[in-house]
Amino acid sequence: MISDTTAKQLHDQATRGQPLSLAEQSLLTTWYALQDQTEDENLRMTPAETFLTLKQQVAEGLIQLEAVTKQIQRLTVENERLTQDNLELRRHLVQTSRLSLAV
């Protein structure tokens, strides 16, 4: 299976007239067929099914957003701690260098 990112890059190349290898063209054709199938399924859904699908996708997106937000918050706290550690080490280095210069 081809990733969406790779498929989109191949699609971009193809639409710009850039040559694709036989393997790349085959992957792109398979990806196009999958996109068509997904679109057909979406078009056959009732408004209620469409709404439920979108609602589920939004809920999943919110869960992912919450997880990323928590990760960013943890990294921010860790970054602040490391910054403080760095400042403390710099202070210690300055004090140590002053003491060694005084001797």
C-alpha positions in Angstrom: 0.0 0.0 0.0 1.2 3.5 -0.8 1.1 6.3 1.7 -1.0 9.3 0.9 2.0 11.6 0.9 3.9 9.4 -1.6 0.8 9.1 -3.8 0.2 12.9 -3.7 3.8 13.4 -4.8 3.4 11.0 -7.6 0.1 12.6 -8.6 1.9 16.0 -8.6 4.7 14.7 -10.8 2.2 13.1 -13.2 0.0 16.2 -13.5 3.1 18.3 -14.2 4.1 16.0 -17.1 7.0 14.4 -15.3 7.7 10.8 -16.2 6.9 8.0 -13.8 8.4 4.5 -13.7 6.0 1.6 -14.5 6.0 0.8 -10.8 5.2 4.3 -9.8 2.4 4.5 -12.4 1.0 1.3 -11.1 1.0 2.6 -7.5 -0.6 5.8 -8.6 -3.3 4.0 -10.5 -4.1 1.8 -7.5 -4.2 4.9 -5.3 -6.6 6.6 -7.8 -8.9 3.5 -7.7 -8.9 3.6 -3.9 -9.7 7.3 -3.9 -12.6 6.7 -6.3 -13.9 3.8 -4.1 -13.8 6.0 -1.0 -15.6 8.8 -2.8 -18.2 6.4 -4.1 -18.8 5.1 -0.6 -19.1 8.6 0.7 -21.6 9.6 -2.0 -23.8 6.6 -1.2 -24.0 7.5 2.5 -27.2 9.1 3.8 -26.9 12.6 5.4 -27.2 10.9 8.9 -24.4 8.5 8.1 -22.3 11.3 6.7 -23.0 13.4 9.9 -22.0 10.4 12.1 -18.9 9.8 10.1 -17.8 13.4 10.3 -18.7 13.6 14.0 -16.5 10.5 14.6 -13.7 12.0 12.6 -13.9 15.2 14.6 -13.9 13.3 17.9 -10.8 11.3 16.8 -9.1 14.6 15.7 -9.9 16.1 19.1 -8.4 13.1 20.9 -5.2 13.4 18.8 -5.1 17.2 19.4 -5.4 16.6 23.2 -2.6 14.0 23.1 -0.3 16.4 21.1 -1.2 19.3 23.4 -0.3 17.2 26.5 2.9 16.2 24.9 3.8 19.8 24.1 3.0 20.8 27.7 5.2 18.0 29.0 8.0 19.1 26.7 7.6 22.7 27.7 7.9 21.8 31.4 11.0 19.6 30.6 12.5 22.4 28.5 12.0 24.9 31.4 13.6 22.5 33.8 16.6 22.0 31.5 16.9 25.8 31.0 17.1 26.2 34.8 19.6 23.4 35.1 21.7 25.0 32.4 21.6 28.4 34.2 22.6 26.8 37.4 25.5 25.0 35.8 26.6 28.3 34.2 26.5 30.0 37.6 28.5 27.2 39.1 31.1 27.4 36.2 31.5 31.2 36.8 32.0 30.7 40.5 34.5 27.9 39.9 36.4 29.9 37.4 36.5 32.9 39.8 37.8 30.7 42.6 40.5 29.2 40.4 41.6 32.6 39.2 41.8 33.8 42.8 44.2 31.0 43.8 
